[in-house]
Structure formats: C-alpha cells, structure tokens
Amino acid sequence: MGCQIFKRGFWLCASALFFSLFPLFCQEKEVPYGYDVSVQAVTISVTVQDGDGRFVDNLSKADFRIFENNRPVTVDYFSHEFTAPLSLTVLLDVSGSMGLQDKLPESRAALRLMVQNILSPQDELALLIFADGEVEVAAPFSRERERFLKEIEHLDAFGQTALFDALAVSPEYATRGNREKRALLLITDGVENDSRMKIEDVGEIARRADVPIFVIGYKIPLTEQLLKHKRAASLTPDSIVSSLKFFAETTGGKAFFLNDSSQLYATLGAIKRELSHQYIVGFTSHNGDSQRKILRVQTKKKSHRVRTRQSYR
C-alpha cells in the first residue's frame, strides 16, 4: 500500500533519529574569550479565544508576550492569515478494536466528506495508518486527493494497537509538510495494548515538533466487554481519556470525544476552522542547553484564553 515509517524492529534507529532531530536547527555562534552561545529559532502555533470561546483574529505582533522558563523573550516573527493553506497529517487507527461498532467505516466516511467539503484546494493532506506495531504512509503529502480517497476505501481493521509507538514517530512526519501551518489529526478509540514506549517519553518526543495534535477519541470503550482487546489491567475508559488529552494539550492541540457518527463531520470542520484562526509566532532562544524549556504565551488582555504547546527541548 505505502512505505513504512516505523516497524517494531527498527525502533532504536527511529528513536535515535528523533532525539537528534532538533539540534540540526541550532547554529553555534562563536564569541570572544572562548565561549560558545547556542542560538535557536523557535516557532509556535498559538490559538487565542475570548471569554465566550470565540476566536480572536485582530491581534498584532505587539499583543503577544512569550516567556521561556518564566523569562520574557522578544517576539521576532509573526504571521496570521485566515486563508493560509494547511499541511494536515491524518493518523488513523486501523487496529482490531476499530472494527467494533462500525468505528473504522464511519471514520472513513467522515474523512471522505472532509476531503470533499472542508479542506481548501491549497491544503496538503497525508494519511498515516497504524496497527500491530507498524506505521505506514498510505498517502504522502499532496494537494491531490485521489490517492487519499482510494486508500481509505480499502482499509480493514486488524491486529493490536500500539498507539503510543505510533504517536512517537508521526509528529516528525507531520513536520515535513510544505505549509507553514501544520497539524496532526489522530482518530482512534484509544485502546492501547501493544506499545513499548511510555506515555511520558512519547510526550517528550511530540513536544520536539511544533505540530499541534488534534485528537478524536471515537466511541471509547466504556465497559469491560468492549475493552476485551486490552492487555494492560490499567487500561480503563478514564485512562484512555487522560492519555489522549495529554497528547493534545501538551502540543497545543485539542481533544474531542465522540460517540455518534453525525458528530465526526462537524468536529472535523471545527478543527479546520481552529487551524485557520491560528497565529504563528517565533522567537530566538539563547539558552541552548538540552534541558526542557517551559513555554508560556500571553496577550495584553487577561480574559483571552491562549493555547499553545507547553514546552520544547
């Protein structure tokens, strides 16, 4: 069908690649007296809403304040264009549990409508699928829709769910999109029963890429009978919701939990609208050590609700 970007046996090689990815964007600047200062350009996607939940679109560069480890930094890049095209990576769970309750067929139908009615002609789209410890590029980035639509029609549910492993490799792929605005859309029922990665490690990897993860938790199992595919005793409906929220919130995205197919299409439209309203802001970090940096973004109005990724390394 497509090429694999992750297979169980190649995890160590893939892991080394992702942990070495971001230093490639750093430049070493030589200064007098033998000291080296590492300078890194950092860009982040920011969503701003007012107290009533409406998107705020009239802000300028001067309206933003960014703090790195509670220290203010200068905003030296700013972009906000409602019609700017998007690079969207769809990460679709095709494991065995998605074959229950028509989850996979209904997800396919919603994605088909998204392609036909929601995305603009300038938007790029890619499709990644995962099951049984493998992530496959079913359709690479393209403005053309034919391959994406063809691939989703032939998907069947099979195997175990290595959700955390899939999320460890997919954000890096999403950064390869050609558009400035990029996002990863995960559609899953959240049943995790086959990963080798721990959630904390995956969160650390996801934070390295400035790609917000939008999660649709679809028909999450609410009973032990529906959780019969589980392997870990700790897997519960509450733990599923908690883990999916973690991936969304830590990267500046958002999690949605749905139980009806009629909600899928509306939610895909809401995600596209939010991405259209995003600001792209950037700053230069002179703190080049390898420790994780905590990010905080504010606007001049305290009533504004600001969402962005929580940290970077």
C-alpha positions in Angstrom: 0.0 0.0 0.0 2.7 2.5 1.1 6.0 2.8 2.8 6.6 2.2 6.4 8.0 4.9 8.7 8.0 2.7 11.7 8.3 -1.0 12.2 8.8 -2.7 15.6 12.3 -3.9 14.9 13.6 -0.5 13.8 12.5 1.4 16.9 16.0 2.1 18.3 17.2 3.6 15.0 14.0 5.7 14.7 14.3 6.8 18.3 17.8 8.0 17.8 16.7 9.9 14.7 14.0 11.8 16.5 16.1 12.6 19.6 18.8 14.1 17.3 16.4 16.0 15.1 16.1 19.4 16.7 19.8 20.1 17.3 20.0 20.3 13.5 18.1 23.6 13.7 20.6 25.1 16.1 23.5 27.3 15.0 26.7 27.7 17.0 27.9 31.3 17.2 31.5 31.9 18.2 32.0 34.8 20.6 35.2 36.2 22.2 37.0 34.7 25.2 36.3 31.1 24.1 32.6 31.0 25.0 30.1 29.4 22.7 26.5 30.5 22.7 23.9 28.3 21.1 21.1 30.2 19.3 17.9 28.6 18.2 14.9 29.9 16.3 11.7 28.6 17.8 8.3 29.0 16.2 5.0 28.0 17.9 1.4 27.8 16.8 -1.0 29.8 19.1 -4.8 29.8 19.3 -6.5 32.7 21.1 -10.1 32.8 22.2 -12.1 35.3 24.2 -14.1 34.5 27.4 -17.0 33.3 25.3 -14.9 30.9 23.3 -14.9 33.0 20.1 -11.6 33.1 18.1 -9.7 36.4 18.4 -8.3 37.4 15.0 -7.4 41.1 15.4 -4.1 40.7 17.3 -0.8 42.1 16.2 2.8 41.1 17.0 2.9 43.7 19.8 -0.1 42.0 21.5 1.9 38.8 22.4 4.2 38.1 25.2 6.2 34.9 25.3 8.0 33.5 28.4 10.7 30.8 28.3 11.2 29.4 31.8 9.4 32.5 33.1 11.8 34.8 31.4 10.4 37.1 28.7 11.7 36.7 25.2 11.3 39.0 22.2 8.7 38.1 19.6 10.7 38.4 16.3 8.4 36.5 13.9 4.6 36.9 13.4 2.2 35.5 10.9 -1.6 35.4 10.9 -3.5 34.7 7.7 -7.0 33.2 7.9 -6.8 31.7 4.4 -3.2 30.4 4.7 -3.0 26.8 3.4 -2.5 23.9 5.8 -0.5 20.7 5.8 -2.6 18.1 7.6 -1.4 14.7 8.5 -4.2 12.2 9.4 -3.1 9.4 11.7 -5.8 6.7 11.5 -6.1 3.8 13.9 -6.9 0.6 11.9 -6.3 -1.9 14.7 -8.7 -4.6 15.6 -10.8 -2.7 18.1 -11.6 -0.1 15.4 -13.6 -2.9 13.7 -16.1 -2.9 16.5 -19.2 -0.7 16.5 -18.5 0.4 12.9 -15.8 2.8 14.1 -13.5 2.4 11.1 -16.2 2.6 8.4 -17.7 5.7 10.0 -14.3 7.3 10.3 -13.6 6.6 6.7 -16.9 8.2 5.7 -16.2 11.3 7.7 -12.7 11.7 6.2 -14.2 11.4 2.8 -16.5 14.3 3.5 -13.7 16.3 5.0 -11.7 15.9 1.8 -14.6 16.9 -0.4 -16.2 19.7 1.6 -13.9 21.1 4.3 -10.3 21.3 3.0 -9.3 24.0 0.6 -7.7 23.2 -2.8 -4.4 24.6 -1.5 -4.3 22.4 1.6 -1.9 19.4 1.7 -3.0 16.1 3.0 -1.2 12.9 4.1 -2.5 9.6 5.5 -0.7 7.5 8.1 -2.2 4.3 9.4 -1.2 2.2 12.3 -1.7 -1.3 13.7 0.3 -4.2 15.0 3.4 -2.1 15.8 3.7 -0.5 12.4 3.0 2.9 11.0 2.6 3.2 7.3 2.4 6.1 4.9 -0.7 5.2 3.0 -0.8 8.5 1.1 2.1 11.0 1.2 1.6 14.8 1.3 -0.2 16.0 -1.7 -2.8 18.6 -2.8 -4.3 15.9 -5.0 -7.0 13.9 -3.2 -7.3 10.8 -5.4 -4.8 8.6 -3.6 -6.0 9.5 -0.1 -9.6 8.7 -1.1 -8.6 5.5 -2.7 -6.6 4.3 0.3 -9.2 4.9 2.9 -11.7 2.8 0.9 -9.5 -0.3 1.2 -8.7 -0.2 4.9 -9.6 -3.1 7.2 -9.3 -3.3 11.0 -6.7 -5.8 12.2 -4.2 -6.6 15.0 -3.2 -4.9 18.2 -2.9 -1.2 19.0 0.5 0.4 19.5 -0.9 3.8 19.9 2.0 5.3 21.9 4.5 3.9 19.5 2.6 5.5 16.6 2.5 8.9 18.2 6.2 8.7 18.8 7.0 8.8 15.1 4.1 10.6 13.5 4.8 14.2 14.6 8.1 14.2 12.9 6.5 13.1 9.6 3.9 15.9 10.0 6.7 18.5 10.1 7.6 17.6 6.5 4.6 19.3 5.2 5.3 22.3 2.9 2.8 24.7 4.5 3.7 26.9 7.4 0.5 25.8 9.3 0.8 22.1 10.1 -1.2 19.7 12.3 -1.6 16.1 13.1 -5.1 14.6 13.4 -5.4 11.4 15.3 -8.6 9.3 15.0 -8.7 6.4 17.4 -10.8 4.6 20.1 -7.8 5.0 22.4 -7.3 1.2 23.1 -3.6 0.9 23.9 -2.4 -2.7 24.2 0.8 -3.1 22.3 3.2 -0.2 22.7 6.8 -0.4 24.0 7.0 3.3 24.6 5.8 5.0 27.7 3.4 7.9 27.6 5.9 10.3 29.2 8.6 9.5 26.6 6.2 9.9 23.7 5.0 13.3 25.1 8.7 14.4 25.2 9.1 13.4 21.5 5.9 15.1 20.5 6.9 18.3 22.1 10.0 18.5 20.0 8.0 19.1 16.9 5.9 22.3 16.6 2.9 20.3 15.4 -0.3 20.5 17.4 -2.0 17.1 17.8 -5.8 17.2 17.4 -7.4 14.0 18.8 -10.7 12.5 18.0 -11.4 9.7 20.6 -14.2 7.9 18.8 -16.5 5.5 20.6 -14.1 4.9 23.5 -15.0 1.6 25.2 -17.0 2.2 28.3 -17.4 -1.4 29.5 -15.1 -4.3 30.3 -16.8 -6.3 27.4 -15.8 -3.6 24.9 -12.3 -3.5 26.5 -11.8 -7.2 25.8 -8.9 -6.4 23.4 -6.9 -4.8 26.3 -3.7 -6.3 27.6 -2.8 -4.0 30.5 -5.0 -4.1 33.6 -4.6 -0.3 34.0 -6.4 0.4 30.7 -9.8 2.0 31.6 -12.1 4.5 30.0 -10.7 7.2 32.3 -7.1 6.3 31.5 -7.9 6.5 27.7 -9.4 9.9 28.1 -6.5 11.1 30.2 -3.8 9.9 27.8 -5.5 11.4 24.7 -6.0 14.7 26.5 -2.3 14.6 27.5 -1.1 14.4 23.9 -3.4 17.1 22.7 -2.8 19.6 25.5 1.0 19.2 25.7 1.3 20.1 22.0 -1.2 22.9 21.8 -3.9 20.9 20.2 -7.3 19.8 21.4 -9.1 16.5 22.2 -12.7 15.6 21.2 -14.6 12.6 22.5 -17.4 11.5 20.3 -19.9 8.6 20.3 -22.0 9.3 17.2 -21.1 9.3 13.5 -23.0 12.6 13.0 -20.6 14.3 15.3 -17.5 13.3 13.3 -18.0 15.5 10.3 -18.9 18.6 12.4 -15.8 18.0 14.6 -13.5 17.8 11.5 -15.0 21.1 10.4 -14.3 22.7 13.8 -10.7 21.5 13.7 -10.2 23.1 10.3 -11.7 26.4 11.5 -9.5 26.5 14.5 -6.4 25.9 12.4 -7.4 28.7 10.1 -7.5 31.1 13.1 -4.1 30.1 14.5 -1.2 32.6 14.9 2.4 31.6 14.1 4.8 33.4 16.3 8.5 32.9 16.8 11.4 34.0 19.0 15.2 33.4 19.3 16.3 31.3 22.2 19.9 32.0 23.5 19.5 29.2 26.1 20.9 26.4 24.1 21.3 23.6 26.7 19.4 20.3 26.3 17.0 20.9 29.2 13.3 21.2 28.5 12.1 24.8 28.3 8.7 25.7 29.7 6.7 28.0 27.4 4.0 30.5 28.4 2.2 32.8 26.0 0.0 35.7 27.0 -1.8 38.6 25.3 -2.4 42.0 26.7 -6.0 41.0 27.6 -6.2 38.8 30.7 -9.6 37.5 29.5 -8.1 35.8 26.5 -7.6 32.1 26.6 -4.3 31.2 24.9 -3.4 27.7 23.8 0.0 26.6 22.5 2.5 23.8 23.2 3.6 23.7 26.8 7.3 23.3 26.3 10.2 22.4 23.9 13.7 21.0 24.2 
